[in-house]
């Protein structure tokens, strides 16, 4: 799976290349500074700044992953100091050197506000502040920005979320990577702070994970897992609140973009964690809409990357190399944005296009001044069953004719369809993911001419089942003439629990034989299908170990260990239509 261990890796690799502080030359480093919060809790920070003295604009990086692992880094931090910035590295509340109790994300808005105010008042500060960071350090920026700190001028919240229902869940399905994240990244320090038994270092936690991963991942009911009872009550509390429960309002960004005053660079990748691409697009669109008719002071960058800063600087994602132009200089992207909007220095950032996306297949960037890209049209392909002895269904521009037909998926929660790559992030060759009773495959004929899609891929499926609840996964592939089958997004971006088809928080079970319409609309990608290539989709009810498994009894996996196998039927008729809607764009001129 796209484990949350990656969230730790990115937090450290962002500042990788550390040198001893004594070797930092023209840099002054003040460590373990006390930063008081409004409620009396004291957070701890290190400050890096030019040794020449004077006042400097400030960049803030707030992390739950130990500022000590980041302190002394030669990446963004050292480059920022060389460019005339002071950089504040801070442990968030309840982590490592900072006081208080850790409850993920819950205190980051007010604590971020107070930290920015503190930094703006320091004698070495000009009073202008920017924030940066990726994943958790990206989310804290949004939660801070909606509190409207006056000194915040710019932010670069990369690879992060936009809504609770697509962060803790996806389509109503619980994101199982919170288990990995808590076990590997969070629990060790919490045990250390409280003098509790169990792994207290990252190495010890990793060793224990090797032993206990299968047990913990398959444990049911989810809320009875004992491993975090003494250290992470919030983990279990999250499971008590379904998607769109008003309880989640503290973490929601929708409806609050008008409160954000800073200039925002949004960045994610097609193979980021499932919440990433949608988060970047939703946050960008929310800012543009809230700021009309004024200039949006916002930018959107989407590459062929997995989760993490190191991935942004790579031309390879998973097993696929996307060519020499696929990488991005993350440090320059961050500092260029800060130069323009924190320092107020004219430069490249003001000339950069508002939208920049990497198109797989063509292996080149496309730019535009708006999203969706100008000229995007919605092209519809209808799912039709196989013909004759064929086992693969068809995707055709016309709907199925009478008589009505069905494609049947056998779904057993006790033996879920598993990812052949065991959850490894990135692009992989999925040619073997066919001809199984646990899935249905549909594909186009070979394209006679190149075809390019950029944007949201929407599936509308007419489905019935022999069980009262089930999940539907849809995955999109580019099939080459040599048989290679590349996935075009991370698993979990097109996923929906049938009982949450109306969004939540109420669930609506499916009556036996009832045909329901399921709309999967969170997948984003950009790909050029070359002549001779085909577009394939695979529909299943699970893709272990991604996300949790629906027990299909009508109860949820939080509360039951029982499960029930069943048949899921995709309908093909003029009345019960199943279709795929593609965001087709005019081909770019090479």
C-alpha positions as CSV (number, residue, x, y, z in Angstrom):
1,X,0.0,0.0,0.0
2,X,1.0,3.7,-0.1
3,X,2.1,3.4,3.4
4,X,2.0,6.3,5.7
5,X,5.6,5.4,6.4
6,X,6.2,7.5,3.3
7,X,4.8,10.5,5.2
8,X,7.7,10.2,7.6
9,X,10.2,9.6,4.8
10,X,9.2,12.8,3.0
11,X,9.3,14.8,6.2
12,X,13.0,13.9,6.7
13,X,14.1,13.7,3.1
14,X,12.8,17.2,2.6
15,X,15.8,18.4,4.6
16,X,18.2,15.5,3.8
17,X,21.9,15.8,3.4
18,X,22.6,16.9,7.0
19,X,26.0,18.1,8.1
20,X,27.2,18.7,11.6
21,X,26.2,22.1,12.9
22,X,29.8,23.1,13.3
23,X,30.3,22.7,9.6
24,X,27.5,25.0,8.6
25,X,29.7,28.0,7.9
26,X,27.7,31.2,7.5
27,X,24.6,29.8,9.2
28,X,23.6,30.5,12.7
29,X,21.5,27.8,14.4
30,X,19.6,28.5,17.6
31,X,18.2,25.2,19.0
32,X,15.4,24.3,21.4
33,X,13.8,27.7,21.5
34,X,10.6,28.0,23.5
35,X,7.5,29.1,21.5
36,X,4.5,29.7,23.8
37,X,1.0,28.9,22.7
38,X,-2.1,30.9,23.8
39,X,-3.1,28.1,26.2
40,X,0.3,28.0,28.0
41,X,1.7,25.0,26.2
42,X,5.2,25.5,25.0
43,X,6.4,24.2,21.6
44,X,10.0,23.8,20.7
45,X,11.7,25.0,17.6
46,X,15.2,25.5,16.0
47,X,15.9,28.6,14.0
48,X,18.4,28.7,11.1
49,X,19.4,32.1,9.8
50,X,22.3,33.9,8.2
51,X,25.2,34.4,10.6
52,X,25.6,38.0,9.3
53,X,22.8,39.3,11.6
54,X,20.0,41.6,10.6
55,X,16.3,41.0,9.9
56,X,15.1,38.3,7.5
57,X,11.8,37.0,6.1
58,X,10.9,33.8,7.8
59,X,9.9,30.3,6.5
60,X,8.3,27.9,8.9
61,X,8.2,24.1,8.7
62,X,6.1,22.3,11.4
63,X,6.4,18.6,11.7
64,X,5.3,15.6,13.9
65,X,8.3,13.7,12.6
66,X,11.1,15.2,14.9
67,X,12.6,18.5,14.0
68,X,15.9,17.0,15.1
69,X,15.9,14.7,12.1
70,X,15.5,17.7,9.9
71,X,17.8,20.2,11.7
72,X,20.9,20.8,9.7
73,X,19.5,19.7,6.4
74,X,21.2,20.8,3.2
75,X,18.0,20.9,1.1
76,X,15.4,23.6,1.3
77,X,16.7,24.8,4.7
78,X,20.3,25.6,3.8
79,X,19.3,27.0,0.4
80,X,16.7,29.2,2.1
81,X,19.3,30.6,4.5
82,X,21.7,31.2,1.6
83,X,18.9,33.1,-0.1
84,X,18.4,35.4,2.9
85,X,15.7,33.7,4.9
86,X,15.4,32.6,8.5
87,X,13.9,29.1,8.8
88,X,12.0,27.8,11.8
89,X,11.8,24.1,12.3
90,X,9.2,23.1,14.9
91,X,7.9,20.0,16.6
92,X,4.1,20.1,16.7
93,X,2.2,19.8,20.0
94,X,2.9,16.6,21.8
95,X,5.8,15.5,19.6
96,X,9.4,15.1,20.5
97,X,10.6,18.3,22.2
98,X,7.2,20.1,22.3
99,X,4.8,20.1,25.2
100,X,1.1,19.1,25.3
101,X,-0.8,16.1,24.1
102,X,-0.6,15.0,20.5
103,X,-4.0,14.7,18.7
104,X,-3.2,14.6,15.0
105,X,-4.2,17.8,13.1
106,X,-6.6,18.9,15.8
107,X,-4.4,21.8,17.3
108,X,-2.5,22.8,14.2
109,X,-4.6,25.8,13.2
110,X,-4.3,27.7,16.4
111,X,-0.7,26.5,17.1
112,X,0.3,27.4,13.6
113,X,-1.2,30.9,14.0
114,X,0.6,31.4,17.3
115,X,3.9,30.2,15.8
116,X,3.7,32.6,12.9
117,X,2.9,35.4,15.2
118,X,5.9,34.5,17.4
119,X,8.2,34.3,14.4
120,X,7.0,37.7,13.0
121,X,7.8,39.4,16.3
122,X,11.4,38.2,16.7
123,X,14.2,40.8,16.4
124,X,15.7,38.8,13.5
125,X,12.4,38.8,11.5
126,X,11.1,41.3,9.0
127,X,7.6,40.2,10.0
128,X,6.9,38.5,6.7
129,X,6.3,34.8,6.9
130,X,5.9,31.8,4.5
131,X,5.3,28.2,5.2
132,X,6.3,25.0,3.4
133,X,6.1,21.2,3.8
134,X,4.6,18.1,2.4
135,X,1.9,15.7,3.6
136,X,1.3,16.3,7.4
137,X,3.6,19.4,7.2
138,X,1.4,20.4,4.2
139,X,-1.9,19.9,6.0
140,X,-0.9,22.0,9.0
141,X,-0.4,24.9,6.6
142,X,-4.0,24.8,5.4
143,X,-5.3,24.5,9.0
144,X,-3.2,27.5,9.9
145,X,-4.1,29.6,6.9
146,X,-7.9,29.4,7.6
147,X,-7.1,31.0,11.0
148,X,-5.9,34.1,9.1
149,X,-2.5,34.8,10.6
150,X,-1.7,38.4,9.5
151,X,2.0,37.8,8.8
152,X,1.4,34.8,6.5
153,X,2.2,35.9,3.0
154,X,2.8,32.6,1.1
155,X,2.6,28.8,1.5
156,X,3.5,25.7,-0.4
157,X,1.3,22.8,1.0
158,X,2.4,19.9,-1.1
159,X,0.8,16.4,-1.4
160,X,-1.9,17.0,1.1
161,X,-5.7,16.8,1.6
162,X,-8.7,19.0,1.0
163,X,-11.6,17.2,2.7
164,X,-11.8,14.7,5.6
165,X,-14.0,12.4,3.6
166,X,-11.2,11.9,1.1
167,X,-8.4,11.8,3.7
168,X,-9.5,9.5,6.5
169,X,-11.8,7.8,4.0
170,X,-12.1,7.4,0.3
171,X,-15.7,7.1,-1.0
172,X,-16.8,6.0,2.5
173,X,-14.1,3.3,2.8
174,X,-11.7,3.6,5.8
175,X,-8.1,4.3,4.8
176,X,-6.1,1.5,6.3
177,X,-2.8,3.3,6.0
178,X,-3.6,5.2,9.2
179,X,-2.7,1.9,10.9
180,X,0.8,2.0,9.3
181,X,1.2,5.7,10.0
182,X,0.4,5.4,13.6
183,X,2.5,2.2,14.2
184,X,5.6,3.4,12.4
185,X,5.7,7.1,12.7
186,X,3.7,8.2,15.8
187,X,3.4,5.4,18.4
188,X,7.2,5.1,19.2
189,X,7.6,8.6,20.5
190,X,4.3,8.5,22.3
191,X,5.4,5.4,24.2
192,X,8.8,7.0,24.9
193,X,7.1,10.2,26.4
194,X,4.7,8.1,28.6
195,X,7.3,5.5,29.6
196,X,5.1,2.7,28.2
197,X,6.2,-0.7,27.0
198,X,6.6,-1.4,23.3
199,X,8.7,-0.1,20.5
200,X,10.0,3.4,21.3
201,X,12.2,4.0,18.3
202,X,11.7,3.9,14.5
203,X,13.9,0.9,14.1
204,X,12.2,-1.0,16.9
205,X,8.8,-0.2,15.4
206,X,9.8,-1.3,12.0
207,X,11.1,-4.6,13.4
208,X,7.8,-5.1,15.2
209,X,5.9,-4.3,12.1
210,X,7.6,-7.1,10.2
211,X,6.2,-9.5,12.8
212,X,2.8,-8.0,13.4
213,X,1.7,-6.4,10.1
214,X,-0.5,-9.3,9.0
215,X,-2.1,-9.6,12.4
216,X,-2.9,-6.0,12.8
217,X,-4.0,-5.4,9.2
218,X,-6.4,-8.3,9.3
219,X,-7.8,-7.7,12.8
220,X,-11.5,-7.3,13.0
221,X,-13.4,-5.5,14.4
222,X,-11.1,-2.6,13.7
223,X,-12.0,-0.7,16.9
224,X,-11.0,-3.6,19.1
225,X,-7.3,-3.6,18.0
226,X,-5.6,-3.3,21.4
227,X,-2.2,-2.0,20.2
228,X,-2.9,1.7,20.4
229,X,-5.4,1.8,23.3
230,X,-3.0,3.4,25.8
231,X,-1.3,5.9,23.4
232,X,-3.7,6.9,20.6
233,X,-7.3,7.2,21.6
234,X,-7.9,9.5,18.6
235,X,-7.2,6.6,16.3
236,X,-10.4,4.8,17.5
237,X,-12.4,8.0,17.8
238,X,-11.8,8.7,14.1
239,X,-13.6,5.4,13.3
240,X,-16.7,6.5,15.2
241,X,-17.3,9.4,12.8
242,X,-18.4,8.5,9.3
243,X,-17.7,10.7,6.3
244,X,-19.5,14.0,6.3
245,X,-20.3,13.7,10.0
246,X,-20.5,17.3,11.3
247,X,-17.8,16.3,13.8
248,X,-15.2,16.5,11.0
249,X,-16.0,20.2,10.4
250,X,-12.8,21.2,12.3
251,X,-10.7,19.6,9.5
252,X,-12.8,20.7,6.5
253,X,-11.4,23.3,4.1
254,X,-14.4,23.7,1.8
255,X,-16.3,26.9,2.4
256,X,-13.2,28.5,4.0
257,X,-11.0,29.3,1.1
258,X,-12.1,32.9,1.3
259,X,-10.4,33.1,4.7
260,X,-7.0,32.3,3.2
261,X,-4.9,35.4,2.5
262,X,-1.6,33.8,1.4
263,X,-0.4,33.0,-2.1
264,X,-0.6,29.2,-2.5
265,X,1.5,26.8,-4.6
266,X,-0.4,23.4,-4.7
267,X,1.7,20.4,-5.8
268,X,0.9,16.7,-6.1
269,X,1.5,13.7,-8.3
270,X,-0.6,11.2,-10.2
271,X,0.8,8.4,-7.9
272,X,0.6,10.4,-4.7
273,X,-1.4,8.9,-1.9
274,X,-5.1,8.8,-3.0
275,X,-6.0,12.1,-1.3
276,X,-3.1,14.0,-2.9
277,X,-4.1,14.8,-6.5
278,X,-7.7,15.6,-5.6
279,X,-6.6,17.6,-2.7
280,X,-4.3,19.8,-4.8
281,X,-7.0,20.4,-7.5
282,X,-9.8,21.0,-5.0
283,X,-7.7,23.5,-3.0
284,X,-6.6,25.3,-6.2
285,X,-10.1,25.5,-7.5
286,X,-11.4,26.6,-4.2
287,X,-8.9,29.5,-4.0
288,X,-9.6,30.6,-7.6
289,X,-13.3,30.7,-7.0
290,X,-13.1,32.5,-3.7
291,X,-10.8,35.2,-5.0
292,X,-12.6,36.1,-8.2
293,X,-12.4,38.6,-9.8
294,X,-9.1,39.4,-8.2
295,X,-5.9,37.6,-9.2
296,X,-5.9,34.1,-7.6
297,X,-2.3,34.2,-6.4
298,X,-2.4,30.4,-6.7
299,X,-0.7,27.7,-8.8
300,X,-1.3,24.0,-9.5
301,X,1.5,21.6,-10.4
302,X,0.8,17.8,-11.0
303,X,3.6,15.5,-11.9
304,X,4.1,11.8,-12.5
305,X,5.3,11.3,-8.9
306,X,4.7,9.2,-5.9
307,X,4.5,10.6,-2.4
308,X,7.5,12.5,-1.1
309,X,10.0,15.2,-1.9
310,X,12.5,12.7,-3.2
311,X,9.9,11.5,-5.7
312,X,9.4,15.0,-7.0
313,X,13.1,15.1,-8.0
314,X,12.9,11.7,-9.8
315,X,12.0,10.8,-13.3
316,X,10.8,7.3,-12.2
317,X,7.6,6.3,-10.4
318,X,7.4,2.7,-9.4
319,X,8.7,0.6,-12.3
320,X,8.2,3.2,-15.1
321,X,10.6,5.9,-16.2
322,X,8.9,9.0,-17.6
323,X,11.8,10.6,-19.3
324,X,14.3,13.3,-18.5
325,X,11.8,16.1,-18.2
326,X,9.6,14.4,-15.5
327,X,11.4,15.7,-12.4
328,X,11.0,19.1,-10.7
329,X,13.5,21.1,-8.6
330,X,11.4,21.2,-5.4
331,X,13.8,23.5,-3.6
332,X,13.7,26.1,-6.4
333,X,9.9,25.8,-6.7
334,X,9.4,26.5,-3.0
335,X,12.0,29.4,-2.8
336,X,10.9,30.9,-6.1
337,X,7.4,31.2,-4.7
338,X,8.6,32.6,-1.5
339,X,10.8,35.2,-3.3
340,X,7.8,36.5,-5.2
341,X,5.2,36.6,-2.4
342,X,7.2,36.8,0.9
343,X,10.1,39.0,-0.2
344,X,8.1,40.7,-3.0
345,X,10.9,40.2,-5.5
346,X,9.8,40.0,-9.1
347,X,11.1,36.8,-10.7
348,X,10.2,33.6,-12.5
349,X,7.2,32.7,-10.2
350,X,5.1,35.6,-11.6
351,X,5.7,34.4,-15.1
352,X,5.0,30.7,-14.4
353,X,1.7,29.4,-15.8
354,X,-1.1,28.9,-13.3
355,X,-1.5,25.2,-14.2
356,X,1.3,22.8,-15.1
357,X,0.6,19.1,-15.5
358,X,2.8,16.2,-16.7
359,X,1.2,14.1,-19.4
360,X,2.2,10.4,-19.3
361,X,2.6,8.6,-22.6
362,X,3.7,11.9,-24.2
363,X,6.2,12.3,-21.3
364,X,6.0,16.1,-21.5
365,X,4.5,19.0,-19.5
366,X,1.5,20.9,-20.5
367,X,0.6,24.4,-19.2
368,X,-2.5,26.5,-19.0
369,X,-4.0,29.4,-17.2
370,X,-7.0,27.6,-15.9
371,X,-8.3,24.2,-14.7
372,X,-9.7,22.2,-16.4
373,X,-7.5,22.9,-19.4
374,X,-9.2,25.0,-22.1
375,X,-10.8,22.9,-24.8
376,X,-11.5,19.9,-22.5
377,X,-14.6,18.0,-23.6
378,X,-16.4,15.1,-21.9
379,X,-16.2,12.0,-24.0
380,X,-18.4,9.0,-23.0
381,X,-17.5,5.3,-23.3
382,X,-20.1,2.8,-22.4
383,X,-19.3,-0.5,-20.6
384,X,-20.5,-3.5,-22.6
385,X,-20.1,-7.2,-21.8
386,X,-17.7,-9.5,-23.6
387,X,-18.7,-11.0,-26.9
388,X,-18.6,-14.7,-27.7
389,X,-15.7,-16.5,-25.9
390,X,-13.9,-13.3,-25.0
391,X,-13.4,-12.6,-21.3
392,X,-12.8,-8.9,-21.6
393,X,-15.7,-6.5,-21.9
394,X,-15.7,-3.5,-24.2
395,X,-15.7,0.3,-23.9
396,X,-17.5,1.7,-26.9
397,X,-19.0,5.2,-27.7
398,X,-22.5,3.8,-28.0
399,X,-24.6,2.3,-25.2
400,X,-25.4,-1.4,-25.0
401,X,-28.4,-2.5,-27.1
402,X,-31.2,-4.8,-25.8
403,X,-31.5,-7.3,-24.4
404,X,-30.0,-6.2,-21.0
405,X,-26.8,-8.0,-19.9
406,X,-24.7,-8.1,-16.8
407,X,-21.1,-8.6,-15.8
408,X,-20.7,-10.5,-12.6
409,X,-18.0,-10.1,-9.9
410,X,-17.6,-12.7,-7.2
411,X,-16.8,-10.9,-4.0
412,X,-15.6,-12.6,-0.8
413,X,-14.2,-10.4,2.0
414,X,-12.4,-13.4,3.4
415,X,-10.4,-13.7,0.2
416,X,-10.2,-10.2,-1.3
417,X,-8.5,-9.4,-4.6
418,X,-4.9,-8.4,-3.8
419,X,-2.5,-6.0,-5.4
420,X,0.1,-8.1,-7.2
421,X,2.7,-5.4,-6.2
422,X,1.7,-5.6,-2.5
423,X,0.9,-1.9,-2.3
424,X,4.2,-0.6,-3.7
425,X,3.6,3.0,-4.9
426,X,3.9,4.2,-8.5
427,X,3.4,2.8,-12.0
428,X,3.6,-1.0,-12.6
429,X,2.8,-3.5,-15.3
430,X,-0.6,-5.0,-14.4
431,X,-1.0,-7.3,-17.4
432,X,-1.6,-10.3,-15.1
433,X,-4.6,-8.6,-13.5
434,X,-7.2,-10.2,-15.8
435,X,-9.4,-13.3,-16.0
436,X,-10.3,-13.6,-12.4
437,X,-13.8,-14.1,-10.9
438,X,-13.1,-11.2,-8.5
439,X,-13.0,-8.6,-11.2
440,X,-14.5,-7.3,-14.5
441,X,-12.3,-5.9,-17.3
442,X,-13.3,-3.6,-20.0
443,X,-11.2,-2.0,-22.7
444,X,-11.4,0.0,-26.0
445,X,-10.3,-1.2,-29.4
446,X,-6.8,0.0,-30.3
447,X,-6.8,3.8,-30.9
448,X,-6.3,4.7,-34.5
449,X,-4.9,8.1,-33.6
450,X,-3.3,9.5,-30.4
451,X,-5.8,10.6,-27.7
452,X,-5.0,12.7,-24.7
453,X,-7.0,13.0,-21.4
454,X,-6.2,15.4,-18.6
455,X,-8.4,15.9,-15.6
456,X,-11.1,13.9,-13.7
457,X,-12.1,10.5,-15.0
458,X,-15.7,9.7,-13.9
459,X,-17.4,6.4,-13.8
460,X,-21.1,6.0,-13.5
461,X,-22.0,2.3,-12.9
462,X,-25.4,0.7,-12.6
463,X,-24.9,-2.1,-10.0
464,X,-26.9,-4.6,-8.1
465,X,-25.8,-7.2,-5.5
466,X,-26.8,-10.3,-3.5
467,X,-25.4,-8.6,-0.4
468,X,-26.6,-5.4,1.4
469,X,-23.3,-3.5,1.1
470,X,-20.2,-3.7,-1.0
471,X,-17.3,-1.5,-2.3
472,X,-16.5,-0.8,-5.9
473,X,-13.0,0.0,-7.1
474,X,-12.2,1.2,-10.6
475,X,-8.6,1.4,-11.9
476,X,-7.5,2.9,-15.2
477,X,-4.7,1.5,-17.5
478,X,-2.9,2.2,-20.7
479,X,-2.4,-1.1,-22.7
480,X,0.5,-1.0,-25.1
481,X,0.7,-3.1,-28.3
482,X,3.4,-5.3,-26.6
483,X,1.0,-6.2,-23.8
484,X,2.4,-3.8,-21.1
485,X,-0.4,-2.5,-18.9
486,X,0.5,0.6,-17.0
487,X,-1.7,2.0,-14.2
488,X,-2.4,5.7,-14.6
489,X,-3.2,6.7,-10.9
490,X,-2.9,5.4,-7.4
491,X,-5.4,2.7,-6.3
492,X,-8.1,4.2,-4.2
493,X,-8.8,7.4,-6.1
494,X,-11.9,5.8,-7.8
495,X,-13.5,3.9,-4.9
496,X,-17.0,4.0,-3.4
497,X,-18.9,2.1,-0.7
498,X,-22.4,1.4,-1.9
499,X,-24.0,2.4,1.4
500,X,-22.3,5.8,1.1
501,X,-23.4,6.5,-2.4
502,X,-25.3,9.6,-1.2
503,X,-22.1,10.8,0.6
504,X,-22.9,10.3,4.2
505,X,-23.1,10.5,7.1
506,X,-26.2,8.3,6.8
507,X,-25.8,4.9,5.2
508,X,-28.2,3.5,2.7
509,X,-28.0,-0.3,2.3
510,X,-28.8,-2.0,-1.0
511,X,-31.9,-4.2,-1.3
512,X,-31.4,-7.6,-2.9
513,X,-31.8,-7.1,-6.7
514,X,-32.1,-3.3,-6.5
515,X,-30.0,-1.6,-9.2
516,X,-28.3,1.5,-7.7
517,X,-26.3,4.1,-9.5
518,X,-22.7,4.6,-8.2
519,X,-20.7,7.6,-9.2
520,X,-16.9,7.4,-8.8
521,X,-15.6,10.9,-9.6
522,X,-12.3,11.5,-7.7
523,X,-9.8,9.9,-10.1
524,X,-7.4,12.4,-11.8
525,X,-4.8,11.7,-14.4
526,X,-3.1,12.9,-17.5
527,X,-2.2,10.5,-20.3
528,X,-1.6,10.3,-24.0
529,X,-2.8,7.0,-25.5
530,X,-0.6,6.5,-28.5
531,X,-1.9,4.9,-31.8
532,X,-2.3,1.2,-31.3
533,X,-2.8,1.5,-27.5
534,X,-6.0,0.7,-25.7
535,X,-7.7,2.1,-22.6
536,X,-8.6,-0.5,-20.0
537,X,-10.5,-0.3,-16.7
538,X,-10.7,-3.0,-14.1
539,X,-13.6,-3.1,-11.6
540,X,-13.3,-5.0,-8.4
541,X,-14.7,-4.9,-4.8
542,X,-11.3,-4.8,-3.1
543,X,-7.6,-4.3,-3.8
544,X,-5.8,-5.5,-0.6
545,X,-3.9,-4.1,1.2
546,X,-5.3,-0.8,0.2
547,X,-8.1,0.5,2.5
548,X,-10.3,-1.7,4.6
549,X,-12.4,-4.5,3.4
550,X,-16.2,-4.3,3.4
551,X,-17.7,-7.3,5.4
552,X,-20.8,-7.1,3.1
553,X,-23.1,-8.0,5.9
554,X,-24.6,-4.5,6.3
555,X,-22.5,-3.9,9.4
556,X,-19.1,-2.2,9.1
557,X,-15.7,-3.6,9.7
558,X,-15.3,-1.2,12.7
559,X,-17.9,-3.3,14.6
560,X,-17.9,-6.8,13.2
561,X,-15.6,-9.7,12.4
562,X,-18.2,-11.5,10.4
563,X,-18.3,-11.3,6.6
564,X,-20.5,-12.6,3.8
565,X,-19.6,-13.5,0.2
566,X,-21.8,-12.3,-2.7
567,X,-22.2,-11.5,-6.3
568,X,-21.9,-7.9,-7.6
569,X,-23.5,-7.3,-11.0
570,X,-22.7,-4.4,-13.4
571,X,-25.6,-3.8,-15.7
572,X,-25.5,-3.0,-19.4
573,X,-28.7,-1.7,-20.9
574,X,-30.4,1.4,-22.3
575,X,-32.2,1.7,-19.0
576,X,-29.4,0.8,-16.5
577,X,-26.4,2.5,-18.1
578,X,-22.8,2.0,-17.0
579,X,-20.3,4.4,-18.6
580,X,-17.0,6.1,-18.3
581,X,-16.6,9.9,-18.9
582,X,-13.2,11.0,-20.1
583,X,-11.7,14.5,-20.0
584,X,-10.4,14.6,-23.6
585,X,-8.2,17.6,-24.6
586,X,-6.8,18.7,-28.0
587,X,-3.4,17.2,-28.6
588,X,-0.5,19.5,-27.8
589,X,1.7,20.5,-30.6
590,X,5.1,18.6,-30.2
